[in-house]
Amino acid sequence: MKEFVPAGADLELKNIRKEFPGFTAIEDLDLHIPAGEFFALLGPSGCGKTTTLRIIAGLDEPTSGQVLIGGQDVTFSKPHERQVNTVFQSYALFPHMTILENVAFGLRRRKIEDPLAKATDALNLVELGHVAQRRPQQLSGGQQQRVALARALVNRPSLLLLDEPLGALDLKLRRQMQIELKAIQMEVGLTFLHVTHDQEEAMDMADTVAVMNRGRIEQMGAPEVLYERPKTAFVSKFLGQSNLFVGEVAETSANSLSINVAGSKITVPKERAEKQQGKIAIGVRPEKTMFHRSKPAESSSVNLLGPGQIKDIRFTGVSNQYLIEVPNVGDITVFAQNVGISPVIELGEQVWVSFNVEHAFGLLDLPVGDEE
């Protein structure tokens, strides 16, 4: 059924800027999404991601810059003149129409030939051909979302925009829809641009993730690269959790550099450090850390901090999360995977925290409050 929709088109944004009275929503944004890619634009509320989507869809005009879809400049084209469709969080299905008629509605308005046959193909694509004669209120939330997707796909767009499409679903259904949505994208070969504030959703589904903050893209790349090698303090905190340590570079070697934090040396490989002199921040993910009831033997390949005190323990199902306060260093979060053997640790107990040097990363900037 792949011939049902055309091949995806690439998307290019050139120096996009969007100003509103009193503030700038997007600042000189450059972005290229290759044809056929599942791309996620990730960021907190107010970062400019939805404004970017609206500019691509033609619902807003940029203050300056260009939007190119498939190499064609569509900056000032009307929404219906673009090979673009959008799936929103609200399904906006017509309750008085059957599912088939809902999907065929746009085709009928544009007087497209064989609207019901094309709508049937679209419903089969999202595996809902068997509910064609039902009404929207007879469908689950996940089924309604797939109908909204079929309604967008039936228009044969080259670029599909997804604006928080799974936000109204419960956790289990959202996970199921993530798998289905990715499978559909791979089958039809369209270019998908998914706008979301949900980090796990972006990481699970996208080929490439762009993390947006205050109208700019802070970092872009494959999900695993962004997670393992965040470049800024914002990305390290927004995409998962991080323990960050700040200090002046005190020691360098051919392959690594170190800072001193409250008398302890913290080392990062040079190839994993964005900045290599002056005051820097070195981070590590909580699941890459561990704690010990007695001080381990020192090693050049391991960073060691402590002793500290367990001040909070939380059981989350897949892991135990420990908050450890180390004097003059601050709080360190440690995730211990739930493998059926939990360390016998009590609140208030004294422990040492360690992590491998190879798991550390050095940031380009400093956390808020530590800037010079």
N, C-alpha and C positions, 0 to 999 in steps of 0.2 A: 504493500500500500504506500510505499515511499513516494510514488509518483503523484500522490494526492496533493503534496505541497511542493513548491519549488525549492531549490537549494537556498540555504541561508546566504545573506549578504553581509559583508563586513560593515562595521560602523566606525566612523572616525569623528572625533570632536577636536576642533582646532581653536585653541585660545578662547574657550567659552567663558564668558563672564555674564553674571546676572546680578543686577543691582536693584534693590528695592529702596524706597524712601527710608533713610536712616541706617541701612546696613547692606552689605554685599553677601549674597547667598552663595555664589560660586565665583572663585577667583582664578581666571586664566587657566582653565582646565583643558588639558590635552589627554586624549585617550584613544586607543585603537583596539577594537575587538575583532579578531579574525572571523571570517565566515564559518558558521557551524559550531562555534564555541559556546559553552555554557559559562557565562560570566556573571559574577556576583559583585554588586556594589554594596558594600557593608559599612554601616556607621550608625552613630547614635542619632536620636531625634534632633533635628535642626542642623545637621551637618551639610545639607545641600543635596542629598541623594535623590529625594523625590522631585526637587526642582530640576535636577539633571534629567530625570526620566520624563518629566513633562515637556522639557525642551526637545528631547529626542522624539517624543510622540507628536509634537506640534501643538500642544496645548498651551505652551508659553513660548514667547520669543526671547532669545538671548539679548542682552544689552550689546554684546559684541561677540564675534567669533563665528565659526561655521560648523554645521552638522552635515556630514556626508554619509549616505547609506548606499552601499554598492558603488561607491565612487561618484555618486550624483549628489550635488549640493541641494539639500532640501531645507535649508535654514529657515526660509520664509514660506515654505509650502504648507498648505492646509493639511490637517490630520488625515483626511480621506484621500489625499494625493500621495501619501507615503505608503510604502509597503511595510507598514507597521501595525500591529495590534497590541492592545494592552489587556492584561488580566489583573483585576483589582481584588483587594481583600473581600469587598462586598460583591456577591455574585450577580446581583441586579437581574435576576431572571424574572420573566413575566409570569405571574402566578396563574393567570387564566389560560395560558397556552400549554400545549404538550411540550415535552422535552425536544422532540423533533422540530416543532414549530419555533421554539426558542432559538435553536441552532440555525434554522433556515431563515430567520427573520431578516437579518442583514442582507442576505442574498436576494430575497424577494424585493426589498426596498431598492436595491441596485439593479433589479430586473436581470439577474444572472440566470442563465439557462439551467434547467433541472435542479432547482434549489433543494428539493427533498432528497434527491439521490445524493447530492453532495453533502447534505446534512447527515444522511445515513452513514456515508463513508467516514465523516468526522466522528460520529458517535462510536462507530466500530473501532476507530483508531484509539479512542480512550476507553474501549471495552465496556461501552454502555448502550450498545445496540438493542439490548433486551429491555431497556426502560424507555424506549422512544415514545411510547404512548402514555406514559405517566405524566403527572404534574410535578412541578418543582417541590411542593410541600410533601410529596410522597417519597422523596429521596433524602439520604443522609447528607450531612455537611460535606463529606468527602466526595460523594457522588455529584453534588451540586457544583463543587469546585471543578470537577472534571468536565461537567457540562459547559461551564464558563470557558474552560480551556478549549473544548471542541468548537464553541462559538467563535473563539478567536482564530483557531486553526483553519476553519472552513473558509475564511477570507483569503487564505493562501498568502500570508505575509512572509516576507523574507527575514523579518526581525520581530521577535515576540518579546514584549516587555512585561515583566511580572512584578507588580507592586505589592509587596507583603502578601502574596497570594494565599499563604497557609496560616496567617495570623489568627483567624477565627476558629481554627480547629483545635481539638484537644491534643495532648502530647502524643498519644499512641497513633491517632489518625494522621497527625502531622508527619510523623516518621514514615508511615506507610505511603503517604502522598509524595514525600521527598523521593522515595525509590521509584514510584510510578512516573513522576514528572521527569526525572532524569532518564528513565527508560524511553519515554515518549520522545524526548529531545534527541536521544541517540538514534531512534528509529527514523524520525522525519528529517534530521540533519539541519534543522533551523538554527539560527543564531538566537540564543536566549540571553536576555539581560535581566537579572533577578535583583531587585532592590529589597534589602532586608536589614533589620537591626539584630537579627538572630545569628550569633556567631556559629553555632553548631550547624544550623541550616546551610549557611554559606559554605562551610568547610565540607559538609557531606556531599553537596550537589555540584559545586562549581569546578570547572577546569582551572579558572583563574579568579582570584579574589582581589578587589581593590578596596582598601580600607580608607574611608573618607572622614575627614575631620575639619570643621570650620571652613568648608568650601573648597578644600584641597584634598588631593589624594596623597596620603602619607606614605603608603607602600602598596605595591601591587606585585602579585606573583602567584605561584601554585600554593594551595592551602598549606601543605606541609612545610614549604619554605618560609611562609609568613609566620607559622607557629614556631618552628625551630629556630628561625633567625630573624626575629623582629628587629627593625632598625631604630624605632623610636619608642620612647616611654609610653606614648599613647597606644601604639599598636601592641606592645607587650602586655598592657593591662586590659585593653579592650578585647583582644583575641585570646581569651583564656585568662589565667592568673599568672603572675610573676612575682618572684622575690627579687627586689632591686637593692643593690649596695652601691653607695657613692663614695668616692675618694679620689685623691690625686694619684696619678701614675707614679709609682715609687721605684719600680724595677722593670727592666725589659731584658729580654733575651732574643735569640734569633727567631724563636717561634711563639713566644708568649709575652704577656705583660701583666703586671700585678699592681693592685692598690692595697693600701693599708686601711683597715676598718677596725677601729677600737683595738688595735694591737694585733689583729689577725690579718694574714695575707690572703687576698682573694685574687686568683689568677684566671685569665681567659686566653685562649689561643689567639694569636694575632689575626689569623684568617677569619675569626668570628667576631672581630672587634671593628666597629664602624669608625671609632675615634681612638687614637693611640697616644695622645699626650694631654697634659693638663688634667682637669677634673672630669672624671667619666663615671658612668653608671654601668655596672656589671650585673647581669640578671641570670636567673635560672628558674625553670618551671618547677612547681611544687612536686610533681610526680617524679622529677629527677633527683629529688633530695631524699635523705633518710636520716634517722636519728639513732643514737647509741646511748646506752645507759652508763657506759664507761668510756673514757677518752680513747679513741682509736690511735694506732701508730700513725705518725705523720708520714705523708707521702707527697712527692712533687706532682703527682697526677690527681690529687684529691684536695679540694678546699674544705677546711675544717673551721667551724665556728662554735663557740660555747665556752663554758657551760651555760645553758639556758634553762628556763622553767616552762613546763607544759601549763598553759593557761586556758586552753579550750580544746575539747575533743568532740568531733561531730561524725556520726555514722550516716553515710549517704547511700548505702547499698553496695555500690561497686568499690567504695573505698572508705577508709577512715581518714578524716582530715584533722590534723593537729596544728594548733597555733602555739608557737614556742617563742617566748620572750627572752632575747639574749641582751644582757646589759650593754648599753652604749651602741648597740647595733639596731635594736628594734625587734619587731615581730617577724618571724619566719614561718611560712606555711609549708607543711609537709603532707603530701598525700601518700598513704600506705594502701596499696591495692588489697581488696578483701579476697584473700586466697584461702580463707578458712583457718589460717593461723594468725591470730591477732597478737601483737606484742602486749604483754601485761604492763600497761602503763597507766598511772593514775594522774589526775590533776595535781599540779604542784611538784611533780617529780622532776629531778634534774637530769638533763640529757645534753648530748653533743650533736650538732647537725653537720652533715657532710654532703658533698656532691662532687662528681667527677669534673675536673677542669674542662674536659672535652664537651661537657653539656652546658657550659657557661656561654653567654653572649654579651657583647659590649655594644652599648647604644650610641646613637649619634647625638642625642641630647640628654638632658637630665630630667628626672621627675619634677613635677610642680612642687615648688618649695625648696628645691635644691639648686635652682639656677644661680649662676654667679651674678 
